[in-house]
Amino acid sequence: MRQLHLNHNHTPEELATINEALTKCLLVDEVDEAHLQILIEQRKKLVDKLLKSMNIQQQKLFAQDELQTNQRLVDHVTCLRNTAKKALASVASSSRAIKQYQQV
């Protein structure tokens, strides 16, 4: 089974809950893009709120871990996008081939 780890040593419970929902959303065969967008926006707002409530040292530690987590998210979504592009290219190619055969 695919895995996506979004929590780190400085992940508060509220953020861990959103991360769990994001992971579930991203690891299904058909990603619900609208739901994904909502979760990403919720996560961003919460991270901003958390950063504002921390002192400078906490912010530094949290931000370092969050940068790695965000990169994992970007990498995963990029992989999904590339897979979708390949599938669409395959469908377009098949569609063109069908049209050519129909003309014969």
C-alpha positions in Angstrom: 0.0 0.0 0.0 1.2 3.5 -0.8 2.1 5.7 2.2 2.3 9.4 2.7 3.7 10.7 6.0 2.6 14.3 6.8 3.2 14.4 10.6 6.4 15.3 12.3 7.7 15.8 15.8 6.1 19.2 16.1 2.7 18.4 14.6 -0.1 19.4 17.0 -3.2 17.2 17.3 -5.4 19.6 15.3 -3.0 19.5 12.4 -2.5 15.8 12.6 -6.3 15.4 12.1 -6.2 17.4 8.9 -3.1 15.5 7.8 -4.9 12.2 8.3 -7.8 13.4 6.2 -5.4 14.7 3.5 -3.6 11.3 3.5 -6.9 9.4 3.1 -8.0 11.8 0.3 -4.7 11.4 -1.6 -4.3 7.6 -1.3 -7.5 6.6 -3.0 -7.8 5.6 -6.7 -10.0 8.6 -7.6 -8.9 11.8 -5.8 -11.8 14.1 -5.0 -10.2 17.3 -6.1 -12.7 19.7 -4.5 -12.3 17.9 -1.2 -8.5 18.0 -1.6 -8.6 21.7 -2.2 -10.7 22.3 0.9 -8.3 20.2 3.0 -5.3 22.0 1.7 -6.8 25.4 2.4 -7.8 24.3 5.9 -4.3 23.1 6.5 -2.7 26.3 5.3 -5.0 28.4 7.5 -4.2 26.2 10.5 -0.4 26.3 9.9 -0.6 30.1 9.6 -2.5 30.3 12.9 -0.1 27.9 14.7 2.9 29.9 13.5 1.4 33.1 14.9 0.9 31.5 18.3 4.5 30.3 18.6 7.7 32.0 19.8 10.6 32.4 17.4 12.4 29.2 18.3 9.2 27.1 18.0 8.4 28.8 14.7 11.9 27.8 13.4 11.6 24.2 14.4 8.0 23.9 13.2 8.7 25.6 9.9 11.7 23.4 9.1 9.6 20.3 9.6 6.6 21.8 7.7 8.9 22.6 4.7 9.7 18.9 4.4 6.1 17.9 4.8 5.0 20.5 2.2 7.6 19.1 -0.2 6.2 15.6 0.3 2.7 16.9 -0.5 3.9 18.7 -3.6 5.8 15.6 -4.8 2.8 13.4 -4.3 0.4 15.7 -6.0 2.9 16.2 -8.9 3.1 12.5 -9.3 -0.7 12.3 -9.4 -0.9 15.0 -12.0 1.8 13.4 -14.2 -0.1 10.1 -14.0 -3.3 11.8 -15.0 -1.5 13.5 -17.9 -0.2 10.2 -19.2 -3.7 8.7 -18.9 -5.2 11.6 -20.9 -2.5 11.4 -23.5 -3.2 7.7 -23.9 -6.9 8.3 -24.3 -6.3 11.1 -26.8 -4.0 8.8 -28.8 -6.5 6.0 -28.7 -9.3 8.3 -29.8 -7.2 9.5 -32.8 -6.5 5.9 -33.8 -10.2 5.0 -33.6 -11.0 7.9 -35.9 -8.4 6.8 -38.4 -9.8 3.3 -38.4 -13.3 4.6 -38.9 -12.2 6.5 -42.0 -10.8 3.4 -43.6 
